[in-house]
Amino acid sequence: MAKSHELSLSVYKITPLFPREETYGLISQLRRAASSVPANIAEGCGCNGNREFARFLEIASRSASETEYYLILAQDLKYLGTKTHEELNNQVTEVKRMLTRLMQKLDAAS
């Protein structure tokens, strides 16, 4: 969960640099998607059984993919520079890989 929390913090740090008119648009959507990743992992940790935990990990993975798209959109709109986008995208990719591995381990344990 630490890596997904770091991703969420990174998103919160860069979004104040976006145009003010994006406050209720892209900023809100990006922050919501990024913070949903660790929130779903945390919620899943409180579940009884691997199957239910895996369901929350899948939701977290979807939120990570949504975050990935919003970062692409922000870069294409010139709200993010290439280097910043690459750094954030690398974080998202790492979180998605970790989630996939954990879901595979849970599936194998079932």
C-alpha positions in Angstrom: 0.0 0.0 0.0 3.0 2.3 0.6 3.7 2.7 -3.2 0.1 3.5 -4.0 0.1 6.1 -1.2 3.2 7.6 -2.6 1.5 7.8 -6.0 -1.5 9.5 -4.5 0.8 12.0 -2.7 2.6 12.7 -6.0 -0.6 13.4 -7.8 -1.7 15.8 -5.0 1.6 17.6 -5.3 1.4 18.2 -9.0 -2.2 19.1 -9.5 -2.0 22.6 -8.0 0.1 23.4 -11.1 -2.9 22.7 -13.3 -5.0 25.6 -14.6 -7.6 26.8 -12.1 -10.5 26.0 -14.4 -9.6 22.3 -14.0 -10.3 22.3 -10.3 -13.6 20.5 -10.6 -12.6 18.7 -13.8 -9.3 16.9 -14.4 -7.8 17.8 -11.0 -10.7 16.3 -9.1 -10.9 13.2 -11.3 -7.2 12.6 -11.1 -7.0 13.0 -7.4 -10.1 10.8 -6.9 -8.7 8.0 -9.1 -5.2 8.1 -7.5 -6.5 8.2 -3.9 -8.9 5.4 -4.7 -6.0 3.0 -5.3 -4.7 2.9 -1.7 -8.2 3.3 -0.3 -9.4 0.1 -2.0 -6.3 -1.8 -0.9 -6.9 -0.7 2.7 -10.6 -1.6 2.5 -9.7 -5.0 1.1 -7.3 -5.6 4.0 -10.2 -5.6 6.3 -12.0 -8.3 4.4 -12.6 -11.9 5.4 -11.0 -14.2 2.9 -8.8 -14.0 -0.2 -11.7 -13.8 -2.7 -13.1 -10.6 -1.2 -9.7 -9.1 -0.8 -8.9 -9.9 -4.5 -12.1 -8.1 -5.5 -10.9 -4.9 -3.8 -7.4 -5.3 -5.4 -9.1 -5.5 -8.8 -11.0 -2.2 -8.1 -7.7 -0.7 -7.0 -6.1 -1.8 -10.3 -8.9 -0.3 -12.3 -8.4 3.0 -10.4 -4.7 2.8 -11.2 -5.6 2.4 -14.9 -7.9 5.4 -14.7 -5.1 7.4 -13.1 -2.8 6.3 -15.9 -5.3 7.7 -18.5 -5.7 11.0 -16.7 -2.0 11.5 -16.6 -1.9 10.9 -20.4 -4.6 13.5 -20.8 -2.8 16.0 -18.5 0.3 15.6 -20.6 -1.5 16.0 -23.9 -3.1 19.1 -22.5 0.4 20.4 -21.6 -0.4 20.4 -17.9 2.5 18.0 -17.3 5.9 18.0 -18.7 7.4 14.9 -20.3 9.7 14.2 -17.3 7.0 14.6 -14.7 4.6 12.4 -16.7 7.3 9.7 -17.1 7.9 9.7 -13.3 4.2 9.5 -12.5 3.6 6.9 -15.1 6.4 4.8 -13.8 4.8 5.0 -10.3 1.5 3.9 -11.8 3.1 1.0 -13.7 4.9 -0.2 -10.6 1.7 -0.1 -8.5 -0.2 -2.0 -11.3 2.5 -4.7 -11.4 2.4 -5.1 -7.6 -1.4 -5.4 -7.6 -1.3 -8.0 -10.4 1.3 -10.0 -8.6 -0.6 -9.9 -5.4 -3.9 -10.9 -7.1 -2.0 -13.8 -8.8 -0.7 -15.0 -5.4 -4.2 -14.8 -3.9 -5.6 -16.7 -6.8 -3.0 -19.4 -6.5 -3.7 -19.7 -2.8 -7.4 -20.3 -3.4 
